[in-house]
């Protein structure tokens, strides 16, 4: 989720790109439909995720994303934002 080279995603938000929120919503809705609607899930050979599996996926996404986002808080990131 590279929203900004100088600021973390929680500071930049979704305001800069008007197409991003509907695209994210459509992607999540499509994923939910294919995972939780049995006829489509069987066509794709998907199985519904449990709450635990969703929590693990979200946790892993944060573990992968946060180190890069936290580097944007340092002095080098502040200098890059001033260019």
N, C-alpha and C positions, 0 to 999 in steps of 0.2 A: 504494500500500500504506500507507494511513493508519492505522497501528496505535495511535499515540499522538500527541497534539498537542505533547507536551513531550519525549519521548524517541525516539531513533532506533530503527529496526526491529531492529537487532542487539542492543539492550538490552532491548526489550520482549518479543521472541520471540513464540511462538504460544500461550503458556500462558493468556493472558487469555480467549481465545475457543475453547472446546472444539470448536465446529463448524468452525472455519476449516481445520484440517489435513485432515479428510476431504473437505471441499468442494474444497480446492486439489488434493488427490490425484485426486478424481473428474474435475475439469476437465482436469488434465494427462493422465490416462488416456484420456479421451474424445478429446482432441486427438490423442494418439498413435495411437489406433485409427483415426481418420478420415484421418490422414496416411499411415500405414504399412501398413494393410490394403488391398491393391489393390482388392477389390470395393467397399468403402466409399469409398475415395479416388476411384475413377472416377465414382461416383454424384455426389459433391460437386465433381468436377473439380479435385481437389487433387493436388499432386505432392509426393513426399517431400522433406524438407529435407536438405541436406547438412550435415555437421558445421560447415563454414564458415558457412553460413547461420544455423544455430542459435547459433553463437558471436557473430555479428553481432547477432542479435536480443537475446541476453542482454546484450551490451555496450551496445546502445542503451537497453535497459531500465535498466541501471545509470546511464548518463549522464543519463537523465531523472529518476531517483529520487534519486540521491545529493545534488544541490544542496539539495533541500528537507530531506533527512534531516540533512545537515551543519549546517543552520541551527539545528537542535534542540540542538546542542552549546554554543551561545553563552549569555551571561548572561541574555538576554531569555527564552530557553527555560527556564532554571532557575527564573526568577521565575514563569513560567506554570505550571510543574509544582507550585509551592507553593500555588497557589490552592485 
